[in-house]
Amino acid sequence: MKHYYILPLALLLGTGGWSASAQTLSLEDKLAAIRKSLVEVALEGPTKITSTQWIDAKGALQESNSFRSGMEVRGVRVIAYGTNDQGEATAKLQWEEPSNSNGQKSATNPKKSEPACKPIPGGRLQHMIGLQWDISPRFGADELPLVEELRSKWSAQIASTGAAGGLWRVSDMPQSAKRSNYEQALLGSSLDELPWRLEIAAKPLPKPESGLLDRVGGSASAGRDASAGNERGQQRYLWPPAMPLTVPLNLEIRLYARNQSKPVLQANTTTTLQVQDSNWGVQQLSTSARAEVLQQAENWSLELFKTLVCLPIAGEVTQAQGKQLRINLGASSGLRIGDSFLLADTSKVPQRILEAGNAGQTVMAKVQYVGPHYAHLVPSAGPGEKVQARWAAWSADEGR
């Protein structure tokens, strides 16, 4: 087996106006333009060529070559369509690469971290996040109201940050991991197929030892004051006054893309919840504890923003039955009937798009029906019958 490495190659293609002639392009023209641009994307990075040679049963020498781009692209976004000087359709694309080799970003100080890529301008479409909370059963009954208040404030802050930036929407996600296969078949819904899953686990931390304010050994003088001890010299314990309830806990945050085992973003933070003094009703956080909770929620919502602002809106084909296709993006993500999507096998596009036939496997499809968290598509250009589940679905409309 031989390995060759090709240095980055820039294609010199004359381009005319963008968008001006986009409305006159057919879906077939747009698909051809996207395919051409994807080839350019692959050629802009180093490409690995693997050549395999063998002797077949007839004694003939056979050879197979594979081409793999060094780029790892999570998503592709169409910025604009146009035509070049020769009148050929062109597509201007934007994409984002992971910031490190495993595509995982670990945050330790959200205030100092910066976006690892050039932010993509906002559009109508938004990321859809399923939010899962895992509250440890080791919290006491008197502690749970404080933990629930923390959860409420964190969930509200995450949702408001996404709404303010027009970047994501949040939906509570069921704990499907704890279901049996039978329960999942009965209770499963499109919420289980959302593109993003944000898991936040809350676990109690050991409390500092407390109880003894003073510990006095028995002595002859102890018998002189009956209220201070007893005549047998037993130890006397002076208990401190009742202190407000405090709950030290750890929060573990992980953001997963669908069907990915490694988190895109993960973080840990600790805090101490303290109950409000002179509260005769339901336990509530004190003013200082509430301020700390809100500040931490704002910090990590900002970190989530810095991660997702770099990523194009990407869906996935969840069902493929002939010309009836379903993806895991819907009205909650901003989809409308008539929107166009590029469907591609991410194991081949764009990393292996230079191999013969792979570019031709991409498909253009239009949204025919929109549900809250899913949409039905019909192929409009390309070999629609070859689309399979788990193919990527990238918006093919300009500026989406």
C-alpha positions in Angstrom: 0.0 0.0 0.0 1.4 3.4 -1.0 0.6 6.7 0.5 1.0 10.1 -1.2 0.4 13.5 0.1 -0.6 16.4 -2.2 0.0 20.0 -1.0 -3.0 22.3 -0.9 -4.1 23.4 -4.4 -6.0 26.5 -5.2 -8.3 26.4 -8.2 -8.5 29.6 -10.2 -12.1 29.9 -11.3 -13.4 33.1 -12.7 -16.6 34.2 -10.9 -19.2 36.6 -12.0 -22.0 38.1 -9.9 -23.4 36.4 -6.8 -27.2 36.1 -6.2 -28.2 38.3 -9.1 -28.8 35.3 -11.3 -29.6 32.8 -8.5 -33.3 33.1 -9.0 -32.9 31.9 -12.6 -30.9 28.8 -11.7 -32.7 25.4 -11.6 -32.3 23.0 -8.7 -30.1 20.9 -11.0 -27.9 23.9 -11.7 -27.7 24.7 -8.0 -26.8 21.1 -7.1 -24.1 21.0 -9.8 -22.7 24.3 -8.4 -22.6 22.9 -4.9 -20.8 19.7 -6.1 -18.2 21.8 -7.8 -17.6 24.0 -4.8 -17.3 20.9 -2.5 -14.5 19.7 -4.8 -12.8 23.0 -4.4 -13.2 22.7 -0.6 -11.5 19.3 -0.7 -8.7 20.6 -2.8 -7.9 23.5 -0.5 -6.6 21.1 2.1 -3.9 18.4 2.0 -5.2 15.3 0.3 -4.1 11.7 1.2 -4.0 9.2 -1.7 -4.0 5.5 -0.8 -3.0 3.1 -3.6 -3.7 -0.6 -3.2 -2.4 -3.2 -5.7 -3.1 -6.9 -5.8 -3.1 -9.9 -8.2 -6.6 -11.3 -8.9 -7.5 -15.0 -9.4 -6.7 -14.7 -13.1 -3.2 -13.4 -12.5 -4.0 -9.8 -13.6 -2.7 -6.8 -11.7 -5.4 -4.8 -10.1 -5.1 -1.4 -8.5 -7.5 0.7 -6.4 -6.9 4.4 -5.3 -8.7 6.3 -2.7 -8.6 10.1 -2.1 -9.2 11.5 1.3 -9.1 15.2 2.2 -7.5 16.2 5.5 -10.5 18.4 6.3 -13.1 17.5 8.9 -16.2 19.5 8.1 -19.2 19.4 10.5 -21.5 21.4 8.2 -21.7 23.3 4.9 -23.7 26.5 4.4 -24.6 28.1 1.1 -23.8 31.8 1.2 -24.8 32.7 -2.4 -25.4 31.3 -5.9 -24.2 33.0 -9.1 -22.6 32.4 -12.5 -19.1 32.7 -13.7 -17.8 34.4 -16.9 -18.6 31.2 -18.9 -22.2 31.3 -17.6 -21.8 28.2 -15.4 -23.6 28.1 -12.1 -21.4 28.7 -9.0 -22.1 28.4 -5.3 -20.2 30.2 -2.5 -20.0 28.0 0.5 -18.9 28.4 4.1 -17.9 25.6 6.4 -16.4 25.1 9.9 -13.7 22.7 11.0 -13.2 21.3 14.5 -10.7 23.3 16.6 -8.7 20.1 17.5 -8.3 16.5 16.3 -11.2 14.9 18.1 -13.6 17.8 17.5 -14.1 18.3 21.3 -13.9 21.5 23.1 -13.4 21.5 26.8 -14.1 24.7 28.7 -12.5 25.5 32.0 -12.9 29.3 32.2 -15.8 30.6 30.1 -14.9 34.2 30.6 -11.5 33.8 28.9 -12.4 31.5 26.1 -13.1 32.9 22.6 -14.9 31.4 19.6 -12.6 28.9 17.9 -13.8 29.9 14.4 -15.1 32.8 12.4 -18.7 33.2 13.5 -21.3 32.5 10.8 -23.9 35.3 10.4 -27.3 34.4 11.7 -30.2 33.4 9.5 -33.8 32.2 9.8 -32.8 28.6 10.8 -31.8 27.8 14.4 -30.1 25.0 16.2 -32.5 22.8 18.2 -31.2 21.6 21.6 -32.8 18.9 23.7 -32.1 19.7 27.4 -31.7 16.8 29.8 -31.3 17.3 33.6 -30.0 14.5 35.8 -30.7 15.3 39.4 -28.9 12.9 41.8 -31.3 11.0 44.2 -28.8 11.7 47.0 -30.2 15.2 47.6 -32.4 15.4 50.7 -36.0 16.4 50.7 -35.2 19.7 52.2 -32.5 20.3 49.6 -34.5 19.5 46.5 -36.4 22.8 46.4 -33.1 24.7 46.1 -31.8 22.4 43.4 -35.1 22.8 41.5 -34.7 26.5 41.7 -31.2 26.3 40.3 -32.5 24.1 37.5 -35.2 26.5 36.6 -32.9 29.5 36.5 -30.3 27.7 34.4 -32.9 26.4 31.9 -34.4 29.9 31.6 -30.9 31.5 31.0 -29.9 29.0 28.4 -33.2 29.5 26.5 -33.0 33.3 26.7 -29.4 33.4 25.5 -30.3 31.3 22.4 -33.4 33.4 21.7 -31.5 36.7 22.1 -28.9 35.7 19.5 -31.4 33.9 17.2 -29.1 30.9 17.4 -30.9 28.1 19.1 -34.1 27.0 20.7 -34.4 24.6 23.7 -36.9 21.8 24.4 -37.0 19.6 27.5 -35.8 16.1 26.4 -37.1 12.9 28.1 -34.6 10.6 29.8 -34.8 8.0 27.0 -31.5 6.4 28.1 -33.3 4.9 31.1 -36.1 3.4 29.0 -36.2 -0.2 27.9 -36.5 -1.0 24.2 -40.2 -1.7 24.6 -40.8 1.6 26.5 -38.8 3.5 23.8 -40.9 2.0 21.1 -44.1 3.1 22.9 -42.9 6.5 24.2 -40.3 7.5 21.7 -40.9 10.7 19.7 -39.2 13.2 17.4 -37.7 14.8 20.6 -35.4 11.8 20.8 -33.9 12.7 17.4 -33.0 16.4 18.0 -29.7 17.4 16.4 -28.2 18.5 19.8 -28.4 17.1 23.3 -27.3 19.2 26.3 -26.9 17.1 29.5 -26.5 18.8 32.9 -25.9 16.5 35.9 -26.3 17.9 39.4 -24.6 15.9 42.2 -24.2 16.8 45.9 -20.7 17.4 47.4 -19.6 16.4 50.9 -20.6 19.0 53.4 -17.9 20.4 55.8 -18.1 18.8 59.3 -20.1 20.9 61.8 -21.8 20.5 65.1 -19.3 21.1 67.8 -18.7 24.7 68.8 -16.8 23.8 71.9 -15.7 20.7 73.6 -14.8 20.9 77.3 -13.2 18.0 79.3 -14.6 17.2 82.8 -12.7 18.4 85.8 -13.2 19.3 89.5 -14.2 22.8 88.5 -16.9 21.3 86.2 -18.8 20.1 89.3 -19.0 23.6 90.7 -21.5 24.6 87.9 -24.2 22.1 87.4 -25.3 23.8 84.3 -21.8 23.4 82.8 -21.3 19.7 83.3 -21.8 16.8 85.7 -20.0 15.5 88.7 -18.8 12.3 86.8 -16.5 14.4 84.7 -18.2 13.5 81.4 -17.5 15.7 78.4 -19.9 18.5 77.7 -20.9 19.6 74.2 -21.9 23.1 73.4 -23.9 23.0 70.0 -23.8 26.0 67.7 -26.9 27.9 67.0 -29.0 26.7 64.0 -27.3 27.7 60.7 -29.1 28.3 57.4 -29.3 25.2 55.2 -26.4 25.0 52.6 -26.2 22.6 49.7 -22.7 22.3 48.0 -23.1 20.6 44.6 -21.3 20.0 41.3 -22.7 20.6 37.9 -21.4 18.7 34.9 -22.3 20.1 31.5 -21.9 18.2 28.2 -23.1 19.1 24.7 -23.5 16.2 22.2 -24.2 16.2 18.5 -26.6 13.5 17.5 -25.0 10.0 17.2 -21.7 11.3 18.5 -20.2 9.7 21.7 -17.7 12.5 22.3 -19.1 15.8 23.6 -18.5 18.9 21.6 -18.4 21.0 24.8 -17.9 19.8 28.4 -17.4 21.6 31.6 -17.6 21.2 35.4 -18.5 23.9 37.9 -19.3 23.9 41.6 -21.5 26.1 43.7 -23.1 26.3 47.2 -26.8 26.9 47.5 -27.9 28.6 50.7 -31.5 28.9 51.9 -33.1 32.3 52.5 -33.2 33.3 56.1 -36.5 33.7 57.9 -38.4 31.9 55.2 -41.5 30.1 56.6 -42.7 28.9 53.2 -41.1 26.7 50.6 -37.3 26.8 50.8 -35.8 29.4 48.5 -32.3 30.5 47.6 -30.8 33.5 49.4 -30.2 36.7 47.5 -26.4 36.0 47.3 -26.9 32.4 46.2 -29.4 33.4 43.6 -27.0 36.0 42.2 -24.2 33.4 42.0 -26.4 30.9 40.3 -27.5 33.4 37.7 -23.9 34.5 37.0 -22.8 30.9 36.5 -25.7 30.2 34.2 -24.9 33.3 32.2 -21.2 32.4 31.9 -21.9 28.9 30.6 -24.7 30.0 28.3 -22.2 32.4 26.7 -19.8 29.4 26.3 -22.5 27.5 24.6 -23.1 30.5 22.3 -19.4 30.6 21.4 -19.5 27.0 20.4 -22.7 26.9 18.4 -22.2 30.3 16.6 -19.5 28.7 14.6 -21.6 25.8 13.3 -23.9 25.7 10.3 -27.4 24.4 10.9 -27.2 20.7 10.2 -29.9 18.0 10.3 -29.9 14.3 9.6 -32.0 12.0 7.6 -33.9 9.8 10.1 -36.1 7.9 7.6 -35.5 7.1 3.9 -38.2 5.2 2.2 -37.9 5.7 -1.5 -38.9 9.3 -2.3 -40.3 9.8 1.2 -37.5 11.3 3.3 -37.6 12.7 6.9 -35.1 14.8 8.7 -34.8 15.9 12.3 -35.3 19.6 11.7 -38.8 21.2 11.9 -40.8 24.3 12.6 -39.0 24.8 15.9 -35.8 25.2 13.9 -37.4 27.7 11.5 -38.1 25.3 8.6 -40.8 26.2 6.0 -42.4 24.3 3.2 -40.4 24.8 0.1 -37.0 25.1 1.8 -34.2 23.3 -0.1 -31.7 20.9 1.5 -28.5 19.2 0.3 -28.4 15.6 1.4 -25.0 13.9 1.6 -23.3 10.8 3.0 -20.8 12.4 5.5 -18.5 9.4 5.2 -17.9 10.4 1.6 -18.6 14.1 1.4 -16.5 16.2 1.5 -13.6 14.2 2.8 -13.7 11.6 0.0 -15.5 13.7 -2.7 -12.5 13.4 -5.0 -13.1 9.7 -5.4 -15.0 8.8 -8.6 -18.8 8.9 -8.2 -18.9 10.4 -4.7 -19.8 13.9 -5.9 -22.7 12.5 -7.9 -24.2 10.9 -4.8 -25.3 14.3 -3.3 -29.0 15.0 -3.6 -31.1 18.2 -3.5 -34.5 17.9 -1.8 -37.4 20.2 -0.9 -39.4 20.4 2.3 -43.0 19.1 1.6 -44.4 19.0 5.2 -43.1 20.5 8.5 -43.8 19.2 12.0 -42.6 20.7 15.3 -39.2 18.8 15.3 -39.2 17.0 11.9 -39.9 17.6 8.2 -40.8 15.5 5.2 -38.7 16.1 2.1 -39.0 15.0 -1.6 -35.9 14.7 -3.8 -35.7 17.4 -6.4 -32.3 16.8 -8.1 -29.8 14.0 -8.0 -30.2 10.2 -7.2 -32.9 10.5 -4.6 -33.4 6.8 -4.4 -29.9 6.4 -3.0 -30.5 8.6 0.1 -30.1 6.6 3.3 -30.8 7.2 7.0 -28.0 9.1 8.8 -27.1 11.2 5.8 -26.5 14.8 6.6 -29.1 17.5 5.7 -27.6 20.9 5.1 -29.6 23.9 4.0 -29.2 24.7 0.3 -30.9 28.1 0.4 -28.9 31.3 0.4 -28.1 32.8 3.8 -29.9 30.2 5.9 
